[in-house]
């Protein structure tokens, strides 16, 4: 949604300034810390999407709102064990 899955993005606002997203998904895969880290990153993405939807609901568009046409969607390529 906000970044490519294998990106150079860092997440200092989540307290994760040390590694890039790609590092978290590959270099320490499987550890309990890595799973919590990926959970926190995924949660942040979902919360940002929810914020976007709330903002879209507040914008009138004819007799509807921006959130009803077109229908917004969110997809992920994150394995289910991290969701």
C-alpha positions in Angstrom: 0.0 0.0 0.0 2.5 2.6 1.1 5.7 0.8 0.1 7.0 -2.1 -2.0 7.4 -5.3 0.0 11.1 -5.5 -0.8 11.9 -1.9 -0.2 14.6 0.2 1.5 11.9 1.7 3.8 12.8 2.1 7.5 10.2 2.6 10.2 11.8 4.9 12.9 8.3 6.1 14.0 7.7 2.4 15.1 11.1 2.3 16.9 12.5 0.2 14.0 15.2 2.4 12.6 18.0 -0.2 12.5 16.9 -2.2 9.5 15.1 -1.9 6.2 11.8 -3.6 5.5 13.7 -6.1 3.2 16.0 -7.0 6.1 13.1 -7.7 8.4 11.4 -10.0 5.9 14.6 -12.0 5.1 17.6 -11.6 7.3 16.1 -12.7 10.6 13.1 -14.6 9.3 11.4 -16.9 11.8 12.6 -15.4 15.0 10.1 -14.3 17.6 11.4 -10.8 17.4 11.1 -10.7 13.6 7.5 -12.0 13.8 6.6 -9.2 16.3 8.4 -6.7 14.1 6.5 -7.8 11.0 3.3 -7.7 13.0 3.9 -4.1 14.0 4.8 -3.1 10.4 1.7 -4.8 9.0 -0.5 -3.2 11.8 0.9 0.2 10.9 0.0 -0.3 7.3 -3.6 -1.4 8.2 -4.0 1.5 10.5 -2.9 3.9 7.8 -5.4 2.3 5.4 -8.2 2.7 8.0 -7.3 6.3 8.4 -7.5 6.8 4.6 -10.9 5.2 4.6 -12.2 7.4 7.4 -11.0 10.5 5.5 -12.6 9.3 2.3 -15.9 8.8 4.2 -15.9 12.4 5.2 -15.6 13.7 1.6 -19.0 14.1 -0.1 -19.3 12.9 -3.7 -22.7 13.6 -5.1 -25.2 11.6 -3.0 -22.4 9.3 -1.7 -18.9 9.7 -0.4 -15.5 9.1 -1.8 -15.3 5.8 0.1 -18.2 4.2 -1.8 -17.1 4.9 -5.4 -14.8 3.3 -6.4 -14.5 0.7 -3.7 -11.1 0.9 -1.9 -9.2 -2.3 -1.3 -6.0 -3.3 0.4 -3.8 -6.3 -0.6 -0.6 -7.7 0.9 2.0 -10.2 -0.1 3.0 -10.8 3.5 2.8 -14.5 4.5 -0.1 -15.2 6.8 2.2 -16.2 9.7 3.1 -12.5 10.0 -0.4 -11.1 9.7 
